[in-house]
Amino acid sequence: MRFDSRTVDVPAAGTRVQVLNSTARVQWIQFSARTGNTGAVYVGDSAVAAARGQELSPNDSITLDFRLGGQQRGSVAMSIFYV
């Protein structure tokens, strides 16, 4: 099993940033908003925005699990995620 941890810096509010430009696939992924953030973070695809994305307030997190029925099958490319 591979573990990867990274921080994505957003240069300005309202700017979409791709989490990772890679064809590497993940079975699950967790997004966490830093405690010190001054505003919400939005997680989604290439069209993510305040009106279209999963909102994370400072110190919130969300885990997305793509395994099918917990059977270690199912995955998505890392390149689909934006904040």
C-alpha positions as CSV (number, residue, x, y, z in Angstrom):
1,M,0.0,0.0,0.0
2,R,1.3,3.5,-0.9
3,F,0.9,6.5,1.3
4,D,1.2,10.0,0.1
5,S,0.7,13.2,2.0
6,R,0.9,16.7,0.5
7,T,-0.2,20.3,0.9
8,V,-1.8,22.2,-1.9
9,D,-1.4,26.0,-1.7
10,V,-4.1,28.1,-3.4
11,P,-2.6,31.4,-4.5
12,A,-5.9,33.4,-4.2
13,A,-9.4,32.7,-3.2
14,G,-11.5,31.5,-6.1
15,T,-8.4,30.0,-7.9
16,R,-8.8,26.3,-8.8
17,V,-5.7,24.2,-8.2
18,Q,-5.2,20.6,-9.4
19,V,-4.2,18.5,-6.4
20,L,-1.9,16.3,-8.5
21,N,-1.3,16.0,-12.2
22,S,-0.8,12.3,-12.3
23,T,-2.3,9.2,-13.7
24,A,-1.7,7.4,-10.4
25,R,-4.9,5.9,-9.1
26,V,-6.2,5.9,-5.6
27,Q,-8.8,3.7,-3.9
28,W,-9.5,6.3,-1.3
29,I,-8.4,9.8,-0.5
30,Q,-8.8,12.2,2.5
31,F,-8.9,16.0,2.2
32,S,-8.4,18.1,5.3
33,A,-8.7,21.9,5.7
34,R,-6.0,23.3,7.9
35,T,-7.0,24.7,11.2
36,G,-5.4,28.1,10.4
37,N,-7.3,28.6,7.2
38,T,-9.2,31.9,7.2
39,G,-12.0,30.6,5.0
40,A,-13.6,27.5,3.6
41,V,-11.9,25.1,1.1
42,Y,-13.9,23.5,-1.7
43,V,-13.0,20.1,-3.0
44,G,-14.3,18.8,-6.4
45,D,-13.4,18.3,-10.0
46,S,-12.1,20.8,-12.6
47,A,-15.2,22.9,-12.2
48,V,-15.0,23.2,-8.4
49,A,-16.2,26.5,-7.0
50,A,-18.0,27.8,-3.9
51,A,-21.3,26.9,-5.5
52,R,-20.1,23.5,-6.8
53,G,-17.9,21.5,-4.5
54,Q,-17.7,19.9,-1.1
55,E,-17.1,22.7,1.5
56,L,-14.6,22.1,4.2
57,S,-14.4,24.7,7.0
58,P,-11.1,25.0,8.9
59,N,-10.2,21.7,10.7
60,D,-12.9,19.7,8.7
61,S,-12.0,16.7,6.7
62,I,-13.7,14.3,4.2
63,T,-12.7,10.8,3.1
64,L,-13.8,9.6,-0.3
65,D,-13.7,5.8,-0.7
66,F,-13.9,4.3,-4.2
67,R,-13.5,0.7,-3.2
68,L,-16.5,-1.3,-4.3
69,G,-18.1,-2.8,-1.2
70,G,-14.8,-2.7,0.7
71,Q,-13.4,-5.4,-1.6
72,Q,-10.2,-3.5,-2.6
73,R,-11.5,-2.9,-6.1
74,G,-12.4,0.4,-7.7
75,S,-10.2,3.5,-8.1
76,V,-9.9,6.9,-9.6
77,A,-7.1,9.0,-11.1
78,M,-5.6,11.6,-8.8
79,S,-5.7,14.1,-11.6
80,I,-9.5,14.6,-11.2
81,F,-9.3,16.4,-7.9
82,Y,-9.1,20.1,-7.5
83,V,-9.4,22.5,-4.6
